[in-house]
Amino acid sequence: MDTVAIVGGGPGGYEAALVAAQLGAEVTVVDRDGLGGSAVLTDCVPSKTLIATSDLMTLVQGAAELGVRVGAGDEPLDAVSVDIPRVNARVKDLAEAQSEDIAKRLARERVRVVPAVGRLADPTTVIATDAAGDSERIEADVVLLSTGARPRIMDTAQPDGERILTWEQVYDLDELPERLTVVGSGVTGAEFASGYLALGCDVVLVSSRDRVLPGEDADAAKVLENVFTRRGMTVLSQSRMAAVERTGDGVRVTLTDGRTVDGSHCLLAVGSVPDTGTLGLEAAGVETDDRGFIQVDRVSRTTARGVYAAGDCTGVLMLASVAAMQGRIAMWHALGDAVRPLDLRQVAANVFTAPEIATVGCSQRAVDAGEIDAKSITLDLAGNARAKMQGVHDGFVKLFCRPGTGIIVGGVVVAPQASELIHPIAMAVAANLTVDQVANAFTVYPSMTGSIAEAARRLHRRP
């Protein structure tokens, strides 16, 4: 029987454990922080639970347009507010429940879980050291490293867990920030800025680039930034943070050009660093890049024979879905099952702002740079009948296809629940469907997905 040792119980680790157990291996997971990792306990599950509340607030804020009166008096929202301690309690409860569900699933599959810190003694040996300092030596035929990443901390902006916060610390707040300064306009910064704006905060978003979400579709980012400013957010573009400090009951953010931004709280969203420093990588022959991320190939192999890695510690694409797939691929490959190498061109991703931004496949940037030959169409949701009924004014559907064959190679959706609407496009990309095949599939009328079919119809060209 093959033996597998997994260091880290996040999506990459626990999904790998389930596959390995299914394939008949004897599996041990060495986990330090709790099953589910940061994705379940401090990142994806908590943040999206918080955002679920903010999404409801966004709906309430549009209630008057649909003829719904909320509260009394002339102002439609004067009876609506957020109980942030209760929201945060729900966030923590759901995260803990999800972690417990994972533990029960692993137990059913006879996966052994060791609560300890794991490190490599060599490519086939993991040393697990528990909180009491006791160590266990675990020998394995296959080792998977899935230790994730943690928030990047800068010397000039030290979190204190009270007023200066990382995204892992916001769930301990006992009051809604009066004025929140969010430093960083990537996915994490944009999501929290959007969420707390809807919850009722005065939000200032500090962006070092010329627009929010510099890594996303430029058209989508423009829509989101327009929505942010229309709803009252202050967006400071091309503004780099130099330092953050406490000022009594508030926080001051100093920018590199000398300007200052005062607020009640500051959320730092300036990236992540891999959690690999104590893994004993060098002794085991596992190479990292200059930022500390473990180098892997498309089947999750590291530079050490028999050692694989998955998830944020590899820096491949920091999504829970990618971590999980890397972990599965690693076990399929290591244990001799059929395997397809990781294909990032098929990864669907979503930014959980209001509206959401979902993407899959090739990007507008790649098309503009000549990296891929594709034509595209963009349809504003303002012309969609269901969008009109629901009071949706912002958003669009964009499709990319090959000019000769019409095969769909990518898409962008900006809309409420774009994370759900991207799936038919992701299916088309994965299955190499043509625009005609998508256009000829029935959609419900009225529906948001009708815009996807309409975009496909407009890309049709007579042979």
Order of alpha helices (4+ residues) and beta strands (2+ residues): beta-alpha-beta-alpha-alpha-alpha-beta-beta-beta-beta-beta-beta-beta-beta-alpha-beta-alpha-beta-beta-beta-beta-beta-beta-alpha-beta-alpha-beta-beta-alpha-beta-alpha-beta-beta-alpha-alpha-alpha-alpha
